[in-house]
Amino acid sequence: MEGSCPPLRFMLHSGAADDPLLRVRGLCKHFVLRSGVLARHTLKAVDDVSFDISRGEVLVLMGESGCGKTTCGLTAIRLYEPTSGEVIFGGKKLLELQGNELRRTRQEMQVVLQNPLPSLDPRVTVRRAIAEPLVIHRKYLGLNRSGEEARVAELVRIVGLREEELDRYPRNLSGGQQQRACICRALVLEPRFLVMDEPTSALDVSVQARVLNLLLDLRKELSLTYLFITHGAAVARYIGERVAIMYLGQIVEMGSIDEVLDGPLHPYTRALMNSVLDPHGTVKDKKVLLEGAPESAVDLPPGCCFQKRCKQASDECLSCAPELARVHDGRFVRCHKAGLL
């Protein structure tokens, strides 16, 4: 058998609402790499990714570094133009929007990046950085100067920044304060949806918990929806309700946090969870389930993206790419042998 398997029909909906806020179908982001005059290679950073996020939900996108998590999140909100696929946000086909309609829709979706300091302009004060989106979108918002100042003041209070910190430059703030400023700036346009790209990974452990608690409080108080990107299982459990596991640009398993992390079906998810250290165990207790390093996403061979590291790989896995198939309501896995492992 050659080529890919015929696509399966399935629903990716979590069941939390009839109309997801964000619906992603078959999303791809490929980069063409050149080496020399004629040689061209394709890096499949995101390859056939589909998921739904209901209003008020937190979907965690989890995987090791380089698996395509960040590219997926930024492509889903069109900060990267997709190679192919469909994105529907709030009932609108995002990839078809242009001009003023796209600018208005961008107010409803924002991103908080991993490292807060490079995200902030070192030449302006924190106050000005937070207010800058209001200036850019002024003609759409209908706010006067006093209205803009009032909105900034209210958000600053909500995220826990002090007044005296607003007139400092980003370099004069701690890492936690810098990230709070980035969160405040992301919220100033009153968005409905935020992509959180590992927002606590650059912070001290003691600060991480406070920022995570802030994000949970903001979600409840402001009715926010998150796509939360992380490589940490502990963070995923704390912040999320559902999780999608990525490997080499593809979602290989998806479902509720407890189901996926406590009872993984895909061999990669099993190996990923086995690598998490138990505070009551030792390194010697861990079984090595994976051999070698992740393959490059450049010019991948046909078949399953995990084939070269999977001990159960068969001829079918080498020739036929598995679809993300439904196991039961809300649970999906991309593996030919998911029920046999």
Secondary structure, DSSP 8 states (H G I E B T S, - for coil): --S-----------SS-SS-SEEEEEEEEEEEEEETTTEEEEEEEEEEEEEEE-TT-EEEEE--TTSSHHHHHHHHTTSS--SEEEEEETTEEGGG--HHHHHHHHTTEEEE-S-HHHHS-TTS-HHHHHHHHHHHTHHHH---HHHHHHHHHHHHHHHT--GGGTTS-GGGS-HHHHHHHHHHHHHTT--SEEEEESTTTTS-HHHHHHHHHHHHHHHHHHT-EEEEEES-HHHHHHH-SEEEEEETTEEEEEEEHHHHHHS--SHHHHHHHHTS--TTS-GGG------S----SBS--SS-TTGGG-TT--HHHHH-----EEEETTEEE--TTTTT-
